[in-house]
Amino acid sequence: MLVRHAAVRVQALSRITTEEAPTLFVIIGHDAPDAKEKRPQHRPAHLQHLEPLSQAGRVVLAGPFTDGSGSLIIVDLPSRAAVWEVVARDPYVVNGIFNRVEVKPFMQVFPPPAAAKP
């Protein structure tokens, strides 16, 4: 019974189109070897850069990994190009705190997005 239910859930999720899915993107910033030393100097500018997006409700969550390997930011933006525009201007990118950045589209399942709640 549980396996059948899981299969139905997977089939239902596979039918969701990109038009129906939220426009969430995960940004993973990988820290450079010297990031620990440079981060404190550039953190205020990094936060100031993200603040307008946060105030507009576009930052779903953000913060550093506790193992010191980098940071995770989830944003609600209309396109991957819009995300890369934000990334390109981020002080952590410009000043080399992040030596590599990944951007991946993301579909939130749990908790259900506010619009999908009954």
C-alpha positions, 0 to 999 in steps of 0.5 A: 500500500505504501509503495503504491501510494509513493508511486502515485505521488511520483507520477503526479509530480512528474506531470507538473510542468515548468509553467505550473512549478514555482520559479525557485532557484537554488544558488550554491556558492562554494567558498574559496580557500581564503574565504574565511579571512575575506568574508567578514570584510565583505559580509555587510555588502553581501547582505546589503546586496540581497536585502532588496530581494529579501524585502520584496519576498524574493529570498526564500531562505539564505545562509552559510553551510555550518561546515564552512564550505559555502552558502545556500540561497533560494530565490524566487526569480522569473528566470535563470538569467535573472538569477545570474544577474544577481549572482554576478553583482554579489560582493561575495562573487566579485571579491572572490569569497565564492570561487564557484557558483551553481544555480539550479532550478528547484521545485518546492514540495514540502512544506507545500508552497503557500499558494497550494495550501488548502 
